[in-house]
Amino acid sequence: KEKLRKELGIAGDEKIIGIVANLRRIKNHIFLLRAFNELIKSYKKVKLLLIGQGFKDDPENTEAELRSFVNERALNKKVLFLGYRSDIPELLNIMDIFCLTSFNEGLPISLIEAMAAGLPVVGTDVEGIRDVIIPNKNGFLIRTNDTKGLKNILQRLLHDESLRQRFAQESKLLARTYSLEQCVREYENLFLSKSSKA
């Protein structure tokens, strides 16, 4: 843990919020960045890890927009673009809060992985995400683009260690209900429902 934090330039007393999602419009990273920009005005000792990448030929790629937002607000030392990583379990292990701000999701595997790692989770109140986050049990659901609401929830979790720990324990228990077989079944249902509409 300490080695990885040191590699990333994260001080021992800094908290870590993270998201694992490729830099695409549907993932709505800009919403998380706006809330984080407000958060650090009152809570300084925190860093945001953006794990995932944008793809050059993808019309939905938001990497340039996100980097521009970070540069314009001088957030470069607070927001770390980590790109593609093969050490996701280790990165989850150093986080304090996992956040997923997508406009919609199928079965949010990254969210389930974060829960299995014992993290409190925050996500948008949309299809897919609301199926795995149980409000006030393992995390919080936020209305899409409610910047103030997201900032307040993140601040509350950062300040309240006992709440984070309680949510973390519940996350671990809930993640166990998502076996590999269930994930496969959910994906099959998703594909079947999409193909029947086609």
The 8 nearest C-alpha neighbors of each residue, nearest first, counted from 0:
[[1, 3, 2, 93, 4, 92, 89, 90],
 [0, 2, 4, 3, 5, 11, 93, 6],
 [3, 1, 5, 0, 4, 6, 7, 8],
 [4, 2, 6, 5, 0, 1, 7, 90],
 [3, 5, 9, 1, 7, 6, 2, 8],
 [4, 6, 8, 2, 3, 7, 9, 1],
 [7, 5, 3, 4, 8, 2, 9, 1],
 [6, 8, 4, 5, 9, 3, 79, 2],
 [9, 7, 5, 6, 4, 10, 3, 76],
 [10, 8, 4, 7, 5, 13, 11, 46],
 [11, 9, 13, 12, 8, 4, 5, 44],
 [10, 12, 13, 9, 4, 1, 14, 5],
 [11, 13, 10, 14, 44, 9, 45, 15],
 [14, 12, 44, 45, 10, 11, 9, 15],
 [13, 15, 45, 95, 44, 46, 12, 16],
 [14, 16, 94, 46, 95, 45, 47, 17],
 [17, 15, 96, 47, 97, 94, 95, 46],
 [16, 18, 48, 97, 47, 98, 49, 15],
 [17, 19, 98, 49, 97, 99, 50, 20],
 [18, 20, 50, 51, 109, 49, 17, 21],
 [21, 19, 51, 18, 50, 22, 26, 109],
 [20, 22, 51, 52, 23, 53, 19, 50],
 [21, 23, 53, 52, 61, 62, 60, 51],
 [24, 22, 60, 59, 61, 25, 26, 21],
 [23, 25, 59, 26, 27, 61, 60, 22],
 [26, 24, 27, 102, 23, 101, 103, 59],
 [25, 27, 101, 24, 23, 28, 100, 102],
 [28, 26, 101, 29, 25, 24, 100, 30],
 [27, 29, 31, 30, 26, 32, 100, 22],
 [30, 28, 32, 27, 31, 33, 65, 68],
 [31, 29, 33, 28, 32, 144, 27, 34],
 [30, 32, 28, 34, 29, 33, 35, 100],
 [33, 31, 29, 35, 30, 34, 36, 28],
 [32, 34, 36, 30, 35, 31, 29, 146],
 [33, 35, 150, 146, 31, 37, 36, 32],
 [36, 34, 38, 32, 37, 33, 31, 39],
 [35, 37, 33, 34, 38, 39, 32, 40],
 [38, 36, 34, 35, 40, 39, 33, 150],
 [39, 37, 35, 40, 150, 36, 42, 41],
 [38, 40, 42, 43, 41, 37, 36, 35],
 [39, 41, 38, 37, 42, 43, 36, 35],
 [40, 42, 39, 38, 43, 37, 154, 44],
 [43, 41, 39, 38, 40, 44, 45, 154],
 [42, 44, 39, 45, 41, 40, 38, 13],
 [45, 43, 13, 42, 14, 12, 46, 39],
 [44, 46, 14, 13, 15, 43, 47, 42],
 [47, 45, 77, 15, 78, 16, 14, 48],
 [46, 48, 78, 16, 17, 15, 79, 77],
 [49, 47, 17, 79, 50, 78, 16, 18],
 [50, 48, 80, 18, 81, 79, 17, 51],
 [51, 49, 19, 81, 82, 48, 18, 20],
 [52, 50, 21, 82, 83, 20, 19, 22],
 [53, 51, 82, 21, 22, 83, 54, 50],
 [52, 54, 22, 60, 62, 21, 55, 23],
 [55, 53, 57, 56, 60, 52, 22, 62],
 [54, 56, 57, 53, 60, 58, 62, 59],
 [55, 57, 54, 58, 60, 59, 53, 61],
 [56, 58, 59, 60, 54, 55, 53, 23],
 [59, 57, 60, 56, 55, 61, 54, 23],
 [60, 58, 23, 57, 24, 61, 25, 22],
 [59, 61, 23, 53, 57, 58, 62, 22],
 [62, 60, 23, 64, 22, 63, 24, 65],
 [61, 63, 65, 53, 64, 22, 60, 66],
 [64, 62, 66, 65, 61, 67, 60, 53],
 [65, 63, 67, 61, 62, 66, 68, 29],
 [66, 64, 68, 62, 67, 63, 61, 69],
 [67, 65, 69, 63, 68, 64, 70, 62],
 [66, 68, 64, 70, 65, 69, 71, 63],
 [69, 67, 65, 71, 66, 70, 64, 72],
 [68, 70, 74, 66, 72, 67, 71, 75],
 [71, 69, 73, 67, 72, 68, 66, 74],
 [70, 72, 68, 69, 73, 67, 74, 66],
 [71, 73, 69, 70, 74, 68, 36, 75],
 [74, 72, 70, 75, 71, 69, 76, 77],
 [75, 73, 69, 77, 72, 76, 78, 70],
 [76, 74, 77, 78, 73, 69, 70, 79],
 [75, 77, 74, 78, 79, 73, 46, 8],
 [76, 78, 46, 74, 75, 47, 79, 45],
 [79, 77, 47, 75, 74, 76, 46, 48],
 [78, 80, 48, 81, 49, 47, 77, 75],
 [81, 79, 49, 82, 48, 50, 78, 51],
 [80, 82, 50, 79, 49, 83, 51, 48],
 [83, 81, 51, 52, 50, 80, 84, 49],
 [82, 84, 51, 52, 50, 81, 85, 21],
 [85, 83, 86, 82, 87, 50, 81, 51],
 [84, 86, 87, 83, 88, 89, 90, 82],
 [87, 85, 89, 84, 88, 90, 91, 83],
 [86, 88, 90, 89, 85, 91, 84, 19],
 [89, 87, 91, 90, 86, 92, 116, 112],
 [90, 88, 92, 87, 86, 91, 93, 0],
 [91, 89, 87, 92, 93, 88, 86, 94],
 [92, 90, 88, 94, 89, 93, 87, 113],
 [91, 93, 89, 90, 94, 88, 116, 0],
 [92, 94, 90, 91, 0, 95, 89, 15],
 [95, 93, 15, 91, 92, 96, 16, 17],
 [94, 96, 15, 16, 14, 118, 93, 97],
 [97, 95, 16, 119, 94, 118, 120, 17],
 [98, 96, 120, 17, 16, 18, 121, 118],
 [97, 99, 121, 18, 122, 120, 17, 100],
 [100, 98, 122, 101, 18, 121, 123, 97],
 [99, 101, 123, 122, 27, 26, 98, 28],
 [102, 100, 26, 27, 103, 25, 99, 123],
 [101, 103, 25, 26, 27, 125, 100, 143],
 [104, 102, 101, 125, 126, 127, 25, 105],
 [103, 105, 127, 107, 126, 106, 128, 101],
 [106, 104, 127, 107, 103, 189, 126, 186],
 [105, 107, 127, 108, 104, 185, 186, 182],
 [108, 106, 110, 109, 104, 105, 127, 111],
 [107, 109, 111, 110, 106, 112, 182, 113],
 [110, 108, 112, 111, 107, 113, 19, 20],
 [109, 111, 113, 107, 108, 112, 114, 99],
 [110, 112, 114, 108, 113, 109, 174, 115],
 [113, 111, 115, 109, 114, 110, 108, 116],
 [114, 112, 116, 110, 111, 115, 118, 109],
 [113, 115, 170, 111, 117, 118, 116, 112],
 [114, 116, 171, 112, 174, 117, 113, 111],
 [117, 115, 113, 114, 118, 112, 91, 92],
 [118, 116, 167, 171, 114, 115, 170, 168],
 [117, 119, 167, 114, 113, 116, 96, 120],
 [118, 120, 167, 166, 138, 96, 137, 163],
 [121, 119, 138, 97, 98, 118, 96, 137],
 [122, 120, 98, 139, 138, 140, 97, 99],
 [123, 121, 99, 140, 100, 98, 141, 124],
 [122, 124, 141, 100, 140, 143, 125, 142],
 [123, 125, 140, 141, 129, 142, 122, 128],
 [126, 124, 103, 123, 128, 129, 127, 102],
 [125, 127, 103, 128, 129, 104, 130, 124],
 [126, 128, 104, 105, 130, 106, 129, 125],
 [127, 129, 130, 131, 126, 125, 132, 104],
 [128, 130, 132, 124, 131, 127, 125, 126],
 [129, 131, 127, 128, 132, 126, 133, 106],
 [130, 132, 129, 128, 133, 127, 111, 110],
 [133, 131, 129, 130, 138, 134, 128, 137],
 [132, 134, 136, 137, 131, 138, 135, 139],
 [135, 133, 139, 136, 138, 132, 140, 137],
 [136, 134, 138, 137, 139, 133, 166, 132],
 [137, 135, 134, 133, 138, 166, 169, 165],
 [138, 136, 166, 170, 169, 119, 133, 135],
 [139, 137, 120, 119, 134, 121, 135, 136],
 [138, 140, 134, 121, 135, 122, 141, 120],
 [139, 141, 124, 122, 123, 121, 134, 142],
 [142, 140, 123, 124, 122, 143, 149, 139],
 [141, 143, 145, 124, 123, 144, 140, 148],
 [142, 144, 123, 145, 141, 124, 102, 100],
 [143, 145, 146, 30, 142, 141, 149, 123],
 [146, 144, 148, 142, 143, 147, 149, 141],
 [147, 145, 34, 149, 144, 148, 150, 33],
 [146, 148, 150, 149, 145, 151, 34, 37],
 [149, 147, 151, 145, 146, 150, 152, 141],
 [150, 148, 152, 146, 151, 147, 34, 153],
 [149, 151, 34, 147, 153, 38, 148, 152],
 [152, 150, 154, 148, 149, 153, 155, 147],
 [151, 153, 155, 149, 154, 150, 148, 156],
 [154, 152, 156, 150, 155, 151, 157, 149],
 [153, 155, 151, 157, 152, 156, 150, 158],
 [154, 156, 152, 158, 153, 157, 151, 159],
 [157, 155, 159, 153, 158, 154, 163, 152],
 [156, 158, 154, 155, 159, 153, 160, 14],
 [157, 159, 155, 156, 154, 160, 153, 162],
 [160, 158, 156, 162, 161, 157, 155, 163],
 [159, 161, 163, 162, 164, 158, 157, 156],
 [160, 162, 164, 163, 159, 165, 166, 156],
 [163, 161, 165, 164, 160, 159, 166, 156],
 [164, 162, 160, 166, 161, 165, 119, 167],
 [163, 165, 167, 161, 162, 166, 160, 168],
 [166, 164, 162, 168, 167, 163, 161, 169],
 [165, 167, 137, 119, 169, 163, 164, 168],
 [168, 166, 117, 118, 119, 164, 170, 165],
 [169, 167, 171, 165, 170, 166, 117, 164],
 [168, 170, 166, 172, 137, 171, 167, 173],
 [171, 169, 114, 167, 137, 173, 168, 172],
 [172, 170, 115, 117, 174, 168, 114, 169],
 [171, 173, 169, 170, 174, 175, 168, 176],
 [172, 174, 170, 175, 171, 176, 169, 114],
 [175, 173, 115, 171, 176, 177, 172, 114],
 [176, 174, 177, 173, 172, 178, 171, 115],
 [175, 177, 174, 173, 178, 172, 181, 171],
 [178, 176, 175, 174, 181, 182, 179, 173],
 [177, 179, 181, 180, 176, 182, 175, 174],
 [178, 180, 182, 181, 183, 177, 184, 176],
 [181, 179, 183, 178, 182, 184, 177, 185],
 [180, 182, 184, 178, 183, 179, 177, 185],
 [181, 183, 179, 185, 184, 180, 186, 178],
 [184, 182, 186, 180, 181, 185, 187, 179],
 [183, 185, 181, 187, 182, 186, 180, 188],
 [186, 184, 182, 188, 187, 183, 181, 189],
 [185, 187, 189, 183, 188, 184, 190, 182],
 [188, 186, 184, 190, 189, 185, 191, 183],
 [189, 187, 191, 185, 186, 190, 192, 184],
 [188, 190, 186, 192, 187, 191, 185, 193],
 [189, 191, 193, 187, 192, 188, 194, 186],
 [192, 190, 188, 194, 193, 189, 187, 195],
 [191, 193, 189, 195, 190, 194, 188, 196],
 [194, 192, 190, 196, 191, 195, 189, 197],
 [195, 193, 197, 191, 196, 192, 190, 189],
 [194, 196, 192, 193, 197, 191, 190, 189],
 [197, 195, 193, 194, 192, 191, 190, 189],
 [196, 194, 195, 193, 192, 191, 190, 189]]
